[in-house]
Amino acid sequence: MKTILVAGTNSGVGKTSIALGLMAAFARRGLRVQPFKVGPDFLDPIYHKAATGRESYNLDGWMLSREVNLACFMRCIPFTDIAIVEGVMGLYDGRDGKSDSGSTAEMAKLLDTPVLLVLDCWALARSAAAVIRGYTSFDPDIKFAGVLFNKVGGTSHTAWLTEAISATEPGIRVLGGVPKSAGIELPGRHLGVHLPTGDELEMPVNYIHKLAELIEIHVDLDAILKQSTSFELTHADLVPSSSTMDLILNPPVEHLRPVRIGVARDDAFCFYYHENLLLLQSAGAELVEFSPLRDTLPPRLDGIYFGGGYPELYLEELSSNTRLLYGIRAFANAGGVIFGEGGGLMYLAQGIEDEDQQKWSMCGVFPFWTRMQHVMHMGYVTVTPQENCVLFPASVGEIRGQIYHFCEMFYANSSAINLCAKGFITKAEYQKPGEDFEGFMYGNTMVSFVHLHFGSNPSAAQSLVERCRMDTTKAAAVAAASASAVAAAGPVAAAAAGAAAASAVAEAMGESKSLVPYQSVSDYSALTLRRTGSFDLGSRRKSHEGRRINGRLVRSESEIWVGQLDQKNGSYSKVGGEIIRSNVEYSPVASKAGFASTKGKGHGAREDIEVVNSKEHRQHGDIVDSNSNEAAATVRRKNLPPLTSNRRASGWLMNGEVPKHLERVPSGSRFSSSSPSSRALPERIVSLSPSATEILIELGAGRRVIGVTEACVRPNGIMNEQYIVCRSKLDPGSRFQTHIEIQKSAGTLGKGMSMRLDVSWLCKAKPDLIIIQDSSLHGDTCSSSIVGVLAQAGLESGKNTNIMILKPNTVADVLAGILDVGDRVGLYHEACLLGDWLRSRLRKAAASVARLHRPRVLVLHAVDPFVLGGHWVPEMVSLAGGLDALQRPGCNAESVIWRRIINYAPEVLIFALVSSSLEQTFSEVGKVSRFSGFWSLPAVEAGRVYICEHFFFSSPGPKLVDGVEILTSMVHPSAPLNQQVPGTVLKLRLTSGQTCSPDQISKHFQPY
């Protein structure tokens, strides 16, 4: 992993802009860019993610120990090509004037990474050399990669500055001069930390694109790569036997019981240290994100975490979401665990008073109100839990964090001021020595102005998770919250919610595990559970080719065959001579679901073909009970089919050998191939995500998949081999006798459509693993809804069935998801090779267009209304050498009006529509051609209008890379990359200025 640190001579020189430009420019080249931020700032990491698609980590010399900073940095080595660290304030500015504590210089020395020094040269000439001499000689332990001039007046100004440096400081390399541009500046910040939202988000998107272009033109990127150093730290460099290191680098793989913690995350609540979330997950928490602006309370929560943000900017939206407000209040009143920081404190109070002294009601958990003032509270803080602290025991000890707010508390009734107990002793580092009491408590709810960093004391994250796990009132709290959330909808809904609450409490008390029908009227969680009869697994519709064989389907770790049982010795002999070995491209295995298949053949659950579930055959012929520990131990990575058996393996290997960097995966980490042998690998998998199905098949685990959704159309024929667990509608005579209707999640195409999940089949099949996807453009369901229903059906994650939720929003998430799936199914090494192969193709595509003009690209996924895909699509456009200035990476799909498209004036227009046929696509394109201004669009006039299969843009799996290559050929036809898949792209063939009638437009699209 290459590393470089971007520092400034002082605050305001533009180091954030330069860092963002470098991150975006290197990401455009297809490199895996991992951002970091020195200091406690929340906003810059949000911009970092917009530029790279990756979460940014905070490194801090005061809040975090040397070991934790190094561990955070080291964890990213296997998955990063270049790490770009943005400094804080001036290079040598820290928490005091006598040391480098908390400074960028301290971090540069700790990481042993070279510094790229940024100077604001708008009013500088030869004096810049004197400034540089001072900075480079102040601390001889700092290594400098070079200097970069910002806000120069032009090329002549850059040449003058370079001449001054060369004459006086010949050892310092000038890496570029970025001119001042009036159209490129960061948006204004609310109270110093405001990230614009809504329509304003276009400014940061355009800003980052323009920055990347400036950097590509005026900065020597190749020289920066050459000057950066490789970070090769190993475990030996860290403190031995450190419990903190074990928590960060070697998080536990399994836990006693998963704990579901809701995380409030949207424009109003966006301040979280990413390390905090990772440590909660490492301690056994499943994090469920929800939006206080739009959502209701997710089901089955054991706790809720509110970070900081800007609730004062969204008072009307927050106050009007009464269902969530009532739900959280009920959750707290029933003893639910809630922890709030900063903005979370304001949200959990009685309400917030705005500048006009109008009061807006909030959750009302605490008796005080809050309002903004013009007094800033900012600085580092040490927190020590007291004996009465409800969430963190006193034994946890000191936790470090920071305060940054302009808020004050007040009470409408002065007699209520002492009603709140306080569980923290705080010591502020930014004011006179002394201690104060903070951490307001009510029941199991606790709020504070302090933003804690769990990395300063990872046991705090463990304690919070354990508090959620140990709380015996959690089921009642969730049930009460659900009842309160729908009470306003009327007595019928309230009664139904009461029945659900009673069922949840009864199950928590061990009195009953029956499933109670209920209906939620929530706009955001429309679930309907119906019981209409039983389902016979044996009636599953399957095709069977070939002759009938009176035998059982027998499976071993190396092969599958049909055999007959010898009644004397209890062994099986092969019948028919056909053996299906582990190197088949796609071959589902026998399972408890009562069906299996061989290569190219489907088998139903017939009377003359039985399925062996409880016995596993070893190669030496012994029969082992699959429920025994010995059998479980045989299903390990070392006994899985060799990598070379996979049909794509030759493409993943580098010159036939495993890449060296894969041999350096940190030992014992979650991603190491030496995971604990106690973890049984899933043999029966249900994939409710088309991309997850694609990943499993690419890794060679397709034979373990027993159920898919009707959206799984790749590879061809898969729906003929597997049971269709989830459909968008019921066909006449369907066997979906017991099903639920699930509303598709927000930010997906087809929002408002319902999906039907066969719960009865899942209960009988008892899969080992169910994979759900939480963000997609098409074809996936709402994960929180599914998880809640599965739990009621007895398929709760952590018991016999594990539930895996993929949340891909960016290209980096997609590639990380491949590793996660590989790790979960015991094929992590293969996943690494697949990921490297896909990444090398992305780099090749990006490199082929790196120095070409970037045209404005518009990819439409629907036309009634017009829908932009968001998620990973903006990154796909960027990697293909285009410019998407309408959306930022990771955002949701959104509808746009035609006027916005006209104003955008795309130079390349791509229709990747969700349609049932090519004829329907032609019809939709014909409708668009009727709109005023269509024939005047630059893309239409230049004949750069294309039709492409939607699958290449909507599926966050390996096919997404095919989509980038196809997109590259459309955006830059002259690029040397030639990876187009035949027959997937049509191009509008009209001469410049020529038009046609909408009914005839299909005749002018020809294969590209």
N, C-alpha and C positions, 0 to 999 in steps of 0.2 A: 504494500500500500504506500503510494507516494503521499507526502505531506507538505503543506505550505501554510504559513500563517500570515494573514493580511492585517497589518497594523498601521496606525496613523500617527503623525507627529502630535496631533491633538484631536479633540472632538470636533466634528464638523468638517473634516477634510475630505469626506466622501468615501471612507473605507467600506461602509456598508454597500454603497453603490458599486464600488469596484469588486468587492467580494461577490455580490450577487451576479454581476456581469461575468466574472470568471466561472462561477458555478454553472450558470446557464450556458456559457460558451463551451465548456468542457462536456456538459451533458449533451449538447448538440452533436458532439463528436462521438457519442455513444459510450462515453466513459461512465462508470459508476461513481458518482460524486457524493461523498458523505460530508454534510455540513456540520460544523460545530460553532458554538458561540462562547467566548470567554465572558464570564460574569453572569449575573442573575437575570438578565433581560429576557422578556417574554416575546416581544414583538419581532425582533430580528430573526429568531428561529421560524416564525410564521412565514416571513418572506423567503427564508432559506428553502422551506418546503415547497413554496410556489415555484422556485427556480430549479429545484432538483427532483421534486417528487418524493423526497425522503424526509423523515423526521430529523430535526436537528437536536443535538445534545448540548446542554450547558456544561461547560467546564469552569470550575471556580476554585481558586486557591484558598479561599477562606471557608466557604461552606463545605467543601469536600476535601478529604484527605488526599495525599499524594497517590495512595493505592487506588482509591476510587476513581480519581481522574484518569489514571493510567488504564484501569479496567474498562471504563466507559470507552476509551479510545481504542483499546486493544480488541474489544469485542467486535468491532467493525472490520478488522483486517481481512478476514476471508471473503468479504462481500463488497470490497471497495477497491477502486482503482486509484483514486486520489481523494484525500481528505483536505478540505479547505476550512481553516479555522479563522473566524473573524474575531479580532481583538475587541477590547473595550477601552473607551476614552483614548488618551495618548499612550504610546508604547510603555512608558515607565510610570504611568499614573496608577495608584493603588489605594488601599484603605488608609494609608497614613503617609507622611512625608519622609520617614526615616528608613523605609524598607520597600521592597518590591512586592510585599504581600498583597494578593488580590489583583495584581497587575497582569497585563498581557506579557510583559517580559518574564515574569515568573513562570507563566504557562509555556512560553517558548523554550525556556531552559528545561522545564520538566519533561516536555515532549521531545526535546532535542530536535526541533524542527526549524528550518530557516525562515526568516522574516522577510516579507515583501513590504517595504515601507512606502506608504502613500503620502505625498505632499500636495497641499493645495498651492498651486503655483500661479494663481491668477494675478497676484501682485508681487511675484518673485522673479528674479533673474539670476545673476551670479551669486546672490546671497543664499540661494538654495544649497550651494556647495557647503557653505558654513554651517547651515542647519544639519545637513547630512553628516558632516564631520562630527558634530556634537553628538548626534544620536548613535553613530556607529562606534564611537570611542568611549561612550559613557559607561558601558558594561561590556568588557571584553569577552564575557561568556556567551553573548548573544551572537548567533550566526545570521548573516544577512544574505538573502538570495539576490537582492537587488532593490532598486527604487523604481517607483512608478509615479510619473507626474500627472496630476489631475487638474482639470480646469485650465488647460493651456490655451493660449490664444490662437494657435495654429501650428503648422509644421515648422515654421521658422523659429517660433518660440521654443518648441521642443528641441530643435537643433542647438539653439543658444544654451539652453539648460544642460544639454548633454555635453556640450563643449566645456562648460564650467566644471562639470563633474569629472570628465576625463582628465582635465588639466590638474585638478587638485586631489581627487580621490580615485586614482586609476584602478584600485581594487574593487570598486563598487560598480556593478553593472546596471545600466539603464534599460529597463524592460518595456518601456513604452511611454507615450504621452497622450492622455485622453483629453480631447478638446471639450470646452464648456459648451453645453447644449441647452438652450433655453427651454426646449420642449421635454427635457428629461429631468425630472426632479421627483423626489419621494413625496407622496401625499402628506398633507398636514396631519399632525398627530393630536388626538384629543388628550389633553393633559399630558402631552409628551409621549403617549403610547397608543394612539388610536390607529387601528387598521380600518380603512374605509370598507364598506360592505355594500351589498346590493349592486346597483348600477355603477357605483364607484369602483367596484372591483376591476372594471375594464382598465382603469388607470394603472394599477400595479401590473396587470398582464402586459399592457403595451410598454410599460416602463421596463420590465425585465427583458422583453424582446428587443427593445431599442438598446438597452445596455449591452446585451449579448452582441449585437451587431457592432456597436462602438468598440467593444473589447476585441472582437475578431479582426477589426480593421487596424486598430491603433496599438495593440499590445502583442508582443511576441509570445504566443501561447506555447510554442514548441520550446522556447528558451525557459519558460517558467516550469514546464514539465522536467526539463533537464536539470534545473537548479533545485527542484524539490528533492527531498531525501526519502529513502525508503524506511518505513517504520517496521522494525523486525523484533519488537519486544516479545519476550517469552515469559512463561510463568515464573521462571527463575529470577526475573528482575523484580518481582513483587515480594511482599513480605510473606514468608512461608507460614502455613497453618493459620491464615487469616480467615476468620468466619465471613468477613465482608467480601473477600474475594470469592469465596464459595457461593455466596448468594448472587453475585453479579455474573461471574464467569461460568459457574456450574449450578444453575438453578435446578431445583428438584424436578424430576420428570413427572412424578405422580404425587397425588395428595390424597388424604383421607376422604375428602368430599369436596367437590368444586364449590366455590362460593361466588354467587352472582352479585357483582357490585355495579350499580348503575352510575355512569359517568356523564354528567351534564356537559354537552359539548356542542356549541354553535357559535354564532356571532356574538352573543351576549356573554358566553362563558368559554373563553378560548385560552386562558392562561394556565398551562400545566407544564411542569417539568416532565419531559417524556420518560426520564429515568424513573420517576415516581410510578408511572403506569406500568412500566416493565417490572419493577420490584413488587408491585401488587400481584401481577400475574405470576411472578416467580414464587410468591408466597401461597399460591393456590387460588387466585381470584380469576373468574371469568368476567371481563369487563364488557358491559352492555351500554353503548352510547345512546343518548337520547337528547332531544332538543327541548329545553324549557319554553322556547318560542312557539313551537308547533305541536309537540308530541304529548301523549298521555304517559302515565307511569308504566314502564315496562313490567311485564309479569314476573313473579317469582324472584324478587330481589331480596338479597340478604343485607344489603347496605347501599348507601348512595353517597357519591363524592361530588361536591361542587367546588370547582376551581374558581379562579378570579376571572375578571373580564370587564365588560361594560354594561351591566344591567341598567345603569342610569340613562343609557342611550335608547333603550327599548322598553320604556315603562309601559306604554300602552299595550304592546304585544304581550309582554309578560303578565300584566295584570288581567288581560282578557282571557288568558288560557286558564280559566277557573277550574277545569277538570284536573289539571295537573296540580294546581295550587291546593285544591281540596285533598287530592290524593297524597301529596307530600305531608300535609298537615296531619292527615289520618295515620300515615306511616309513622310519623314521629310520636303522635299520641299513643300509638299502640306499642311503642318501645323499639321501633326500627332504628338501626344504626345509620346516622347521617353525619358526615364531616364536611364542613364548608369553610372555604378560605376567601378572604377579600370580598369579591363580588358575591360569593356564596353566602357570606354573612348578611349582606344587604338583602338578598333574595329570601332568606329564611326569617327575616325580621317581620314586624307588622306591616311595614311598607316603606316606600321611598318618597321623600318630598322633593319635587323638582324646583327649578329656579324661580318659578312663579308661585311657590309655596302651595302648589296643588299636591295633595297626597294620593299616591297610587298604592293600593293594597297588594301585598305579596303573600307569602305562605302563612305568616302569622304564628310561627312556632315560638318566637321569642317576643317578649313584651315591648321591646324598644323599636323606634323608627330610625331611619338613617337619612342623611342628606349630604350633598356635596358642599364643600367649602373651598376657600382659596388658600388653605394652609396645607403644605405638602408634608407628608410623613414618609421618609425614605431612608433605608439603610439596612444593614445586617442585624439579625436578632438571634439570640440564643434562647431556646425554650426548654424548660424542664417540667415534665408532668408531675403533678402533686399526687398524694395518696388518694384523693377523691376524684381523680380524672377518670371519666367513664370510658374513654377509648384507648388511652395509652397508659399502661401501668407505670408507677414511679420507677420500677426496676429498669425501664427502657433507658433512662438517663437522658443526657443532653441531646437535643435535636436542633440543628441549625437551619436558618431560613432567612427571609428578607421581607421587608415591608415596603410597599409603594402604594399610597392611596391619598386621596383628598376628601375622605369621608369622615363624618362625625355621627355619633349616636345621640339620640335624645329620646325622652320619654314624654308621652302625652300626659301621663299622670306621674308626678314626681315621686309619689309614694311607691311606685313600682321599681324604682331604680336598683334596689337591692334584691330583687327576686331571683336573679340569675347567679347561680354558683359559678366559680371560675376554677378551671383545672390546670392552668399553666402558670408557672413563674417565668416571666420574660426579662431578659436583659438586653437592652438595645446598645449596639456598638456605635451608633451615630449620635448619641447624646451623652450627658453627664452620667458617670457610673451610678448604678442604682437598679433596683429590681421593681417590677410591677406585676400585678396579677391580671391575667387575661385568659382567653379560652372559655367562652361562655357556654354553659351546659343546661340542657333541659332533657330529662330522661336519658336516652342514649344518643342524643343529638349534641354535637359540639361545633362551635364556629369560632373563627379567629381572624384577625387582620393579617396574621403572619402566613406567608407562603412557605410551608415547610419543604425542605428537600430531603426526601427519605434516604438519598444516597449518603447524607451525613451520618445517618444511623439506620441502616436497613432493618434493624429489629423493629422500628416503628411501623414499617409496612407490614411485617409479620404480625405484629400486635393488632393492627387494624383488621386484618383478614381474620385472625383468630377470634376477635371480638364479634365479627359478623357470624362466624361459624358457631360460636358458643351460645349465641342469643336464642333462647327457646321461644321467644315471642315473634320471631320473624314471620312465620306463616300467617299468624293473626294480623300482623302489621300489613303485609301485602294484601291480604284479603280485605281488610278494612279500607285500605287505600283504594282498591278496585271498586268497592261498593260506593265509597264517597265520590269517586270520579264519575260515575254514571248516574248518581242520585238525581241530578238536576234534569235528567232526560225523561223522568216520569216514573210512576209507581211500578209499571210492568218491568222496565229495565232495572229499577232498584231491587225488585223482588228477585229477578234473575241473578243479579249480582250478589244478593244476600245468600242465595242457594250456593253459588260458587264459593263464597266466603266460608259458609258452613262446611262445605266439602273440604276446603283447604285446611281449616282448623282441625277437622276430624282426622284427616290424614296425618297432620303433624302430631296428633296425640296417639296415633297408632290405632284408632278405632275403626277406620274404614279406608279402603283404597279404591272405592268405586268411582266411576267417572260420572260426574253430574252434568247433564246438558245445560248449557247457558248460552246466552246471546249478549254480546257487547254492542252497544250502539255508538261506540267511539268512532269518530271520523277517521282515526289513524290506526285503529286496531280492530277491524271488523272480522270477528271470528264467529262462526256458527258451527256447533257440533251437533250432528244428528245421528241417531241410532235407527236404522231401518232394517236390521236383520243381520245375519251372519254371513261370512264369506268362506267359501270352500277353496282352499289353496289348490286342491287337485283339479279344479275346473279351469285353471289358467290356460289361456289359449296359446298353444305353441305348435310349431310345425315340426314334423318328425320325418326325416328322410332316411332311407335304408331299411334293412330288414329288422324285424322285431327280435330281440335277443332276451332270452329268459335269464337274467342275471342282475347283478347290482353294479352300480357305477362306483368304482373304488378309486380313491385318490391317495397318492403318496406325495412326498415333497419333490420328487423329480418327475413324476409322470401320472397320467390318469388313464385308467383302462376299465373296460367292462369285464367283470369277473363273475364266476359262479362260486358259491359257498360250499366248501367240503364239510359235510356234517360231522365227519370223524375228527378232524384236527382243527376245525374252525378257521381254516385259511382260505384264501381266494386264489383261483387260477384264472389266467387270462382267457377270454373267449373272443374269437374272431381275429385275433392277431393285430388289431389296430391299436396303436399306442399313441396317446397324445402327450407329448413331452412339454417341458416348461418353456420351450422357446417359441411357442405359437404366438402369433401376433395378438390374437384376441380369442380367448377361450374361457368362458365362465366355468367355475368349479361347482361341484355339488355342494349343497348347503341345506340347512334346516328348513329352508323355504320350500323344499320338496321338488326341486328341479335342478337340472344341470344341462350342459351341452358339450359336445365335442367339436372339433374344428370343422366349421362349415355345416354343422348339424345342430338342430334344436331338439331337446327331449322334454316331454311333458312328464308330470308326476304320474306315471302309469303303474298299473298293478304289477306288471312284469319287470319293471325297472325300479329298484329300490335305491335309496340314497344312504350311504354310510356316513354318519355324522359323528358317532361316538368313538370310532376307531380310526387310528392313523397307522398306516403301514410304513415301517422303516425299510430301508433298502435291503436289510438283511432278513426281512420277512416277519419280524416280531410285530405283534399288535400291541399298541399302547393306548390306553384310555386318554382321549383328548382332554378330559377334564382334570387329569392329574398334572402335578407340577412337572413331571418328567416330559409329558407331551408338550406342555407349554414351552419348556426349555428348548424343544427341538425346532420351534418356529422362531428362528432368530435370523439376523442378517447373514451370518456366516453360512447358513444352510439354504439360503434362497438361491434361485437360479443365477448362474454367473452372468456378469454384465454383457459379455459378448453374445449371449443368446438373444438379446433384444435387437430388433430389426434396425433400430436407429443408432445402435451403439457405435458403429463405425464412423458415424458422423460426429459423435460427441468426443471420441478419443482424439488426442492430438498426436499425430504420427504414430497411432497405435498404442500410445502410452498414456497413463493417467497423468494429468497435469501436476506439476510439482507442488503448486500451492495447495492442492487438495490434501496433500500429505501433512500440511501444517495446520489443519483444523485444530483449534484448541482442544486438548485432551479433556474428556469428561464434560464438554459443553453440550448443550441441548442438540447441537447440530453435529456432534461427533458420531462416527460410525460405531463407537464403543459405548453406546447407551447401555444403561443398566440391563442386565439380562433378565431381570424380573418383569420387564414390561412385555406382556403378550402382544403379538402383532395381530391386527384384524384380518380375519379370513373371509368374513361376509360383510361386504360394503354396499351401502345404498348411497348413491350420488344424486343429490337434488340440484346439482349444478352441471350444466353441459361442459364447462371448461374443466371442472374437476374430473369428469369422466374422461375427457381428452388427456389430461395429465396422467391419470392412472394407466391408461392404455399405452401411452408413450413410455412410461416407466416399466412396462411389462407386468403391471398388476391388474390388467383388465379382466383376467380370469376370476378375480375375487369379487367383481361387481355383480350383485344379484338384483339390483333395482335401479332404475333411472327415471328421469322425467321425459315427457313427450318432446321437450325441447332439445334433447340429446340426439342430434341428427348426424353427428360424426363419431366414429366412422360409419360408413353406409352399412345398413343392416343391423345396427346395434339394437334398435327397438324390436326387431324380430327375435332377438336372442334373450332379452332381459325383460323382466316384469316392469310395466309402466306404473310407477308409484304415484306420480303426480300428473294431472292433466288440467288443461284450461277449461274444458267442458266435458260433460258426460254424453257419450253416444248412446243411442237406444240399445237396450239390452246389455249395457255395461255392467260389470261385476262390482262396481264401486258401491257396495251396499252400505258401507260405513265410511263416511268421509267427512272432511272438514273443508269449509271454504275459507281461503286465506287471501286477504287483500295484498296485492303486490306492493312492494315498498316504494317509498318516495324516491324520486330521482331516477326512476327506471321508465323505460318506454312501456306504454300500456298501463300506466298507473290507473287504478280504479278497476281493472280487470281482476277476476278472482281465479285462484288456482284451487284444485281439489286434490287433497292428499288422502290416500287410502290408509287410514290408521289401523284398521283391523288387520290388513295384510302385514303391516310393520310389526304389530304385536305378536303375530304368529311366526313371522320370519326371524324375529329377534336378531337383527344385524349387529355385528360387533362395532361397526362404525357407520355413522350417518354424516355425510358432508353436505353442508349448506353454504350458500354464497349470499352475502349481504348486500353486495352492490354490483349491479350489472346493467347493461343497457337493455337487455331483453332476455326473457326466459328464466329468471330466477324469482324466488319467493321471498317473503318477509321473514327473516331469520328469527326475530323475537317472537313472532306469532307461532312459528313452527315449534320452537323450543318449548314454549309454554304448553302447547297441546301435547307434544311428545311426553313431557313430564307428567301430565295428567294421565296419559295412557300407560305409565310405568316405564317409559323409555328415557328416563332421566340420565343425563350425561354423568359418568362416573360410576354407574352401576354395571349392568351387563352390557349396556350399549354406551359407547362414547359418541359425543356430538362434536364435530369439528366445524367451525365457522370461518370461512374465508372472507376477507374484506378487502378485495383489490380495488383501489381507487386510482393508482398510478402504475406506470410500467414497472417501477421498482417493486410495488406491491405484488404485481403479477409474477415476477421472477422469484420474489421471496415466497409466494404461495406455492410455487413448485417445490421449493426446498421443504416447506412445512408439510406438504402432502407426502413427499418422499420420506421424510423423517418419521411421519406417523405410521406409514405402512412398511417401514423397515428397508426402504430403498433410498436412503439419503445420499449415498455415494453416487448412485445412478442419477439422482436429481441434480447433484452438483455438476455432473458431466453434461446433462441435458441443459442446465442453466448456462453453463459456459459456452456450449455450442450455440444456443440462441443468442447469447450476448455478443458473441463474435460476429454473428450475422448482423446484429443491430449496429455494431461498430463499423462493419464494412459498408453498410448502407449509409450511415452518417458520414463516413470519411469520403464517400464518392461524391457527396454534394456539399462538403464543408465550405468550399470557397465560391459557391455559386449563388446567384441572386435568389432571395427567398420570396416567392410570390405569396400573395394572400390566398389562403385555401379555406374553402367552406365545405364541410361534410354534413349533409343533411340525412337524418335517420328517419324522418317522417315529414309529411308536408301538410297535414291537416290535423293539428296545426304544424307549423314548421318547428322541428325539434333538433337541437344540437346535442351531441352525445355526451360531452364532458368526460369525466373520469380520465381514462388513459388516452383518449383520442387527441387532445392537444399535444401531448408528447409524441404520439405517432406522427403527427404532422411536422413537428419540429425535427424529429430524427430523419424524416424523409426530405428535409430541406425546404419545408414550407413555413408559413407564418400563420398562426391562429391567434388573432388579436381579440377574439370575442370571448374566449374562455380560458381559464387557468387550469393547469393540471390538477386532477383530483376533485374538481367540482362536479356537482350533479348534472344530469341531463336537464335541459331547460328549453322552454318554448320561446320563440322570438317572432316578432311581427315582420311583415314583408318590408316595411320601411327601413328597418334596421339592416336587412340584407342589402337593400339598395345602397344605403349609406356606406356599408362596408366595402362594396364593390369588389367581390372576390375575383381573383385572376384565374383560379382553378375551382371548378364547381363539381362536386362528387355527390351522386345520389346513391347512398347505401341504405336503401329503404327496407323496413320490415314489411315484407309483402309475401303473399302466398305463391305468386308466380311472376314470371317476366312480363306477361301481358298486363298484370295489375300495376307493375312498376312503370311500364310505358304509359298506362293511363294516368298515373299520378304525375309523371313528368309532363305529360300533355296539359294537365290542369295548371301546373306551375307556369308553363309557357304562356298562358293566357293573362298572367299578371302584368300590370303596367310596368315597363322598364326591364322586363326579362331579357329582351333581345338587345338591350343596350348594356348589359352587364359585361365587363371586360372579359370574363371567362367565356361568355357566349360568342362575343365578337371575334375572339381569338380561336374559337373552336376547341376550347379546353373544358368540355363538359363530358363527364364520364358516369357510367352506371357500373357499380361494383356490388358483389354479394355482401350483404350485411354481416354475415358470419365473421368476416375478417376484421371487423371493427368492434363487434359486440362481445366476442368471447375472450375473456382474459386468461388465455392459456397459450400453448405453443403456437397456435394458428395466428396469434396476434403478430408474431414476427413475420409470418407470410404477408400479413396485412401491411406492415411497414415497407416490405420490399415491393409489393404491388403499388403502394402509394408513392414510393420513390419513383417508380417508372412513369407514373401519371404526372407528378409534379415536375420531374426533370427527365424528359424522354431521352436526352442526350447523355445522361449519366452512365458511367461504365458498368454499373450494376445491372445485371440482366437475370433477374430471378422471378420474372412474372409467371404466374400459373396460367397456362393456356385456358381460354374460354371463360375467364372470370371477369373480364373488363370489356365494356362496350364504350365506344367513343362517338360523339356527335360529329358527323362528317358533313359540314356545311362550309362553303367558302365565306370569307369575311364579308359581312353585310347581308348575307343571304338569310332569309327566314322561311318558315313553312307553317302550315296550319297545325294546330294541336293534334288533329286526328291523323296527320301524316308524319308526325315526328318520329315514330318508331322505325320508319323506313330509313331514317338517316342515321341511326345508331348501328355501327358495325363493329365487329371484333377488333380489339386494339392489339 
